[in-house]
Amino acid sequence: MVDARVSLNKYTNHVLAVVKAKYDLNDKSEAINKFVETYGENEVEKEVKDSYIKKLLKIEEEHFRKHGYRHTSIKDLRKEIEGK
């Protein structure tokens, strides 16, 4: 568990109060956790899939085969990754 001190705007505070009441939670920390459990996967996957790791390793292998350890721009790397 991680402790965090947060500053909430009025709307966020209201949303957390509603989530807390709706799910009969003990505090706003539980409300934040519930909210993130519900909507977090829209932003970040909970666990990285094996297929994704394999894809990244393949891209890395192909990149080093083509370019070695030469500097590659972020723009070119993005094209290479998103093109696959």
C-alpha angles and dihedrals in degrees: 000000000000123000115218134175111215136184113220128198118227095263095048090049090052093049091050091049090053093047089048092052096041094055096033092240125172100232146352092270088065088045091054091049091049092048092050092046089053100043106015097093088065085070107025132016113238093228132013112248119235090235090058092051090049090050092051092048090050091050090048092049092049092046094053091045090054101035109016112202096328118133113267123192121242088241092057093044091051091051090050094049098041093044091066 
